[in-house]
Amino acid sequence: HVQLVESGGGSAQAGGSLRLSCTASGSDNNRACTAWFRQVPGKEREAVANIYSGTQLVDYADSVKGRFTISEGSLKNTVDLQMKNLNFDDSAMYYCALVQPLLGGRPCVVPVRQDDVRNWGQGTQVTVS
């Protein structure tokens, strides 16, 4: 059973940067996508970035393209989300998730179907002021 733990959330000023990390523990022998989602109260959880394990195959939501970068971290079993040029709309609870790769095409895309999510982390809050 895989557990996901997010870290790095907090407060930033508009125009500033934050870096989130997602660390996976436990075993999952199947290759997976790791996606970052975010959610604000009253709205659906939306994926903002997705990466296929062991590759540089990534995808982003239009709202974060050019500002957010998802990458596999320097520590084993981590996936980072570097967020730059933050704006007020980026304030949300951020979650990482393991996602079943799609077959026949790009394996890890945005948006992500929630039925394809295997595991969720507990979330980390990002507040931009």
C-alpha positions, 0 to 999 in steps of 0.5 A: 500500500502506497502512502503519499505525503505532501510538503512545502506548502505555506504562504507566498506573496503574489509574484513569488514562488513555492516548491511542493514535494510529494514523497511516496512510501510503500510499494507499487510495482506498477508504473504510474503517473504522479499528478498534482491537484488543487482544490478550493472550497466549493469547487471540484479538485482539478489536476494542474500537472502530471508526470509519468514515472521515470520519464520527462513526459509531463502535462499541465493545465493551461492555468499553470503552463509556463509558471509551474514545473513538475519533476521527479525530485532528487530524493528517491520516490519524490515528485516536486512541483515548482510554482513561480509567479504565483497569483491569488487564484493559485491559493488552494489545498494541493494534493498529490496523487498516483494515477493510472497511466492511459493506454494508447497515447500519452500516458499522463495528461491533464485533466485527470479522471478521478476514477484513474486515481489510485492513491491520494495524499493528505494535502498541503495548503498554499496561500497567496496574498 
